[in-house]
Amino acid sequence: THKRSLSQNLVDTAALAAGHALDNLSDWLDRPTEKQKLERVQSTRSQNYQSEEEQIEQKKNVLEELSSSDVPRDPLISPMYATDEMLRQLPPCYLVGCHLDPLLDDSIAFARKLREAGGQVRSLDLLPSVPHGFLNFTLMSPECRDGAKLCLLRIKQALGIVPDA
C-alpha cells in the first residue's frame, strides 16, 4: 500500500472538519430571510429593547438548535473517538496543556486514554498562568514566551534533534 505523508493526512483532516462545519452551518446560512434589508436593520436595533423574557426565549431557541445539530464522531477530527488500535499506531506524543485552558481536562483525558490503549505519551506539560491560544501572546507575555520555547523543545525532541530529557 501507499504510505501517506503527514501533510496529506493534515489536509484531509482539515477538509473533513471544514465539511462537517459547513454541513452544520449551511442550515443557518441557507434559510430565507423573509425580511427586506432595511427591515432587518430596523429589527436588529429593536432587539436591544427586547424584554428579559424575550431575550431568554431567544437564547433558549438558539441552544435547542445547537443541541440538535449533528456532532461528527470522527477520529480524524478528534482522537478521543479513535479506537485503541488507532491510538497504538500514533507516533510518540508530546502534549502541552494550559492551566487556563477550557480544554485542559480534554488534554489530560486524551493522555490517559492514549496510555491505556498502549500508545506512547512522551510528555504532558502543564503550563501555569497561560490561556488557550497562548502562542498568539508571545510578544506580550513572558509566560507565553516560555510556553512557546517549551513547545519548540518538544518539537525538536519529537524530530530527534535533541534527546528526550
Backbone torsions as a table, in degrees:
resi	resn	phi	psi	omega
1	THR	NA	161.9	-178.3
2	HIS	-89.1	125.7	178.0
3	LYS	-81.2	137.4	179.3
4	ARG	-94.7	145.4	178.5
5	SER	-79.8	162.2	178.1
6	LEU	-59.5	-40.7	-178.9
7	SER	-66.0	-35.6	176.6
8	GLN	-64.1	-42.7	178.9
9	ASN	-64.7	-40.1	178.9
10	LEU	-64.7	-41.5	178.6
11	VAL	-63.1	-45.3	179.1
12	ASP	-61.1	-43.0	-179.5
13	THR	-64.4	-44.7	178.8
14	ALA	-62.4	-41.2	179.3
15	ALA	-65.4	-40.3	178.9
16	LEU	-64.5	-45.3	179.1
17	ALA	-63.0	-42.1	179.1
18	ALA	-64.0	-38.7	178.2
19	GLY	-62.7	-44.1	178.0
20	HIS	-64.1	-41.7	179.2
21	ALA	-62.8	-44.0	180.0
22	LEU	-63.6	-40.8	178.3
23	ASP	-58.5	-42.0	-177.8
24	ASN	-77.2	-28.6	179.3
25	LEU	-84.8	-24.5	-173.1
26	SER	-61.3	-31.4	176.7
27	ASP	-59.4	-41.8	-179.6
28	TRP	-72.2	-40.4	-175.6
29	LEU	-73.7	-29.7	-174.8
30	ASP	-88.9	-5.8	-177.7
31	ARG	-66.6	137.4	175.4
32	PRO	-68.0	143.1	-175.9
33	THR	-83.2	-29.0	179.7
34	GLU	61.9	-2.3	179.3
35	LYS	-120.9	146.5	172.9
36	GLN	-71.5	159.8	-176.1
37	LYS	-57.7	-45.3	-179.0
38	LEU	-64.6	-36.1	178.2
39	GLU	-65.9	-35.8	178.8
40	ARG	-64.2	-41.8	178.7
41	VAL	-62.4	-44.5	179.8
42	GLN	-62.8	-43.3	-178.1
43	SER	-70.1	-29.1	176.6
44	THR	-65.9	-40.7	178.0
45	ARG	-63.1	-40.3	-176.7
46	SER	-72.6	-18.3	178.7
47	GLN	-64.5	-25.8	178.1
48	ASN	-64.7	-21.3	-176.6
49	TYR	-107.4	19.2	179.1
50	GLN	-68.0	151.7	175.8
51	SER	-70.2	162.8	179.8
52	GLU	-61.3	-38.6	178.6
53	GLU	-63.2	-40.7	179.3
54	GLU	-65.3	-39.8	178.5
55	GLN	-64.8	-42.2	178.4
56	ILE	-63.4	-43.9	179.7
57	GLU	-63.2	-41.1	179.5
58	GLN	-63.6	-44.1	178.7
59	LYS	-63.8	-39.1	179.2
60	LYS	-62.4	-42.1	178.8
61	ASN	-63.1	-41.8	179.1
62	VAL	-64.5	-43.9	179.3
63	LEU	-63.1	-40.0	178.0
64	GLU	-62.9	-41.6	179.9
65	GLU	-66.1	-42.2	178.1
66	LEU	-64.4	-41.5	-177.6
67	SER	-69.8	-20.7	178.8
68	SER	-91.3	-2.9	178.5
69	SER	-69.4	146.4	179.1
70	ASP	-73.8	124.2	177.9
71	VAL	-101.7	116.3	-179.1
72	PRO	-68.2	137.7	177.8
73	ARG	-112.5	65.1	-174.7
74	ASP	-107.8	124.8	-179.2
75	PRO	-64.4	-18.1	176.3
76	LEU	-77.2	-18.3	175.6
77	ILE	-93.1	-44.6	177.6
78	SER	-133.7	119.5	179.9
79	PRO	-65.7	-10.9	176.4
80	MET	-64.4	-20.1	178.6
81	TYR	-93.6	2.5	-178.1
82	ALA	-75.3	148.9	175.1
83	THR	-75.3	163.8	177.4
84	ASP	-58.0	-39.4	179.5
85	GLU	-61.3	-43.4	178.2
86	MET	-62.5	-42.4	-178.2
87	LEU	-65.2	-36.8	178.3
88	ARG	-65.2	-24.5	-179.2
89	GLN	-83.4	-10.3	179.2
90	LEU	-67.9	150.6	172.9
91	PRO	-69.7	167.3	176.5
92	PRO	-53.4	137.0	-174.3
93	CYS	-107.3	140.1	173.7
94	TYR	-117.5	113.1	-174.8
95	LEU	-110.6	142.2	176.7
96	VAL	-126.3	123.7	176.6
97	GLY	-117.1	156.0	-178.9
98	CYS	-115.4	137.8	-179.3
99	HIS	-59.1	-34.1	-178.0
100	LEU	-100.5	26.0	-176.5
101	ASP	-101.6	127.8	177.0
102	PRO	-63.9	-15.2	179.3
103	LEU	-96.9	9.8	-178.7
104	LEU	-57.8	-46.9	179.5
105	ASP	-60.0	-37.5	178.5
106	ASP	-65.8	-38.6	178.8
107	SER	-63.1	-44.3	179.7
108	ILE	-67.1	-42.6	179.1
109	ALA	-63.0	-38.6	178.8
110	PHE	-66.8	-42.6	178.2
111	ALA	-59.3	-43.3	178.8
112	ARG	-63.2	-46.7	-179.4
113	LYS	-61.8	-41.7	-179.9
114	LEU	-63.1	-45.9	178.8
115	ARG	-63.4	-44.8	-178.7
116	GLU	-64.2	-27.1	179.3
117	ALA	-82.8	-7.3	-178.6
118	GLY	96.3	9.8	176.7
119	GLY	-81.2	172.6	-177.0
120	GLN	-107.5	120.5	171.8
121	VAL	-108.8	105.1	-178.7
122	ARG	-74.5	-35.5	177.8
123	SER	-157.6	150.5	169.7
124	LEU	-133.9	98.7	-178.5
125	ASP	-93.9	134.0	175.9
126	LEU	-111.2	118.3	-178.4
127	LEU	-92.5	121.4	179.0
128	PRO	-76.9	148.2	170.0
129	SER	62.0	25.7	174.0
130	VAL	-128.9	147.3	-177.6
131	PRO	-92.0	171.4	169.1
132	HIS	-57.3	138.4	-179.1
133	GLY	80.8	20.0	-174.9
134	PHE	-58.9	-24.5	-179.4
135	LEU	-63.5	-19.9	177.7
136	ASN	-76.4	-11.2	-173.6
137	PHE	-114.8	19.0	-175.5
138	THR	-65.1	-26.1	179.2
139	LEU	-77.5	-16.9	-174.8
140	MET	-110.3	-17.1	-170.8
141	SER	-133.5	123.0	176.7
142	PRO	-62.3	-34.3	178.4
143	GLU	-64.5	-40.6	178.4
144	CYS	-68.2	-37.3	176.2
145	ARG	-62.3	-43.2	178.0
146	ASP	-62.3	-39.7	176.8
147	GLY	-62.7	-39.7	178.2
148	ALA	-65.1	-39.9	177.8
149	LYS	-63.0	-39.6	177.4
150	LEU	-63.7	-41.8	177.8
151	CYS	-60.2	-43.4	178.5
152	LEU	-62.7	-40.5	177.1
153	LEU	-61.0	-45.3	-179.5
154	ARG	-64.6	-36.7	176.9
155	ILE	-64.9	-44.3	178.2
156	LYS	-61.5	-39.7	177.7
157	GLN	-64.8	-42.6	-179.6
158	ALA	-63.0	-33.6	-179.8
159	LEU	-87.0	-3.5	179.3
160	GLY	78.8	15.0	180.0
161	ILE	-74.4	-39.0	173.0
162	VAL	-126.9	148.7	-178.8
163	PRO	-72.5	154.2	174.0
164	ASP	-64.1	143.0	179.3
165	ALA	-78.6	NA	NA
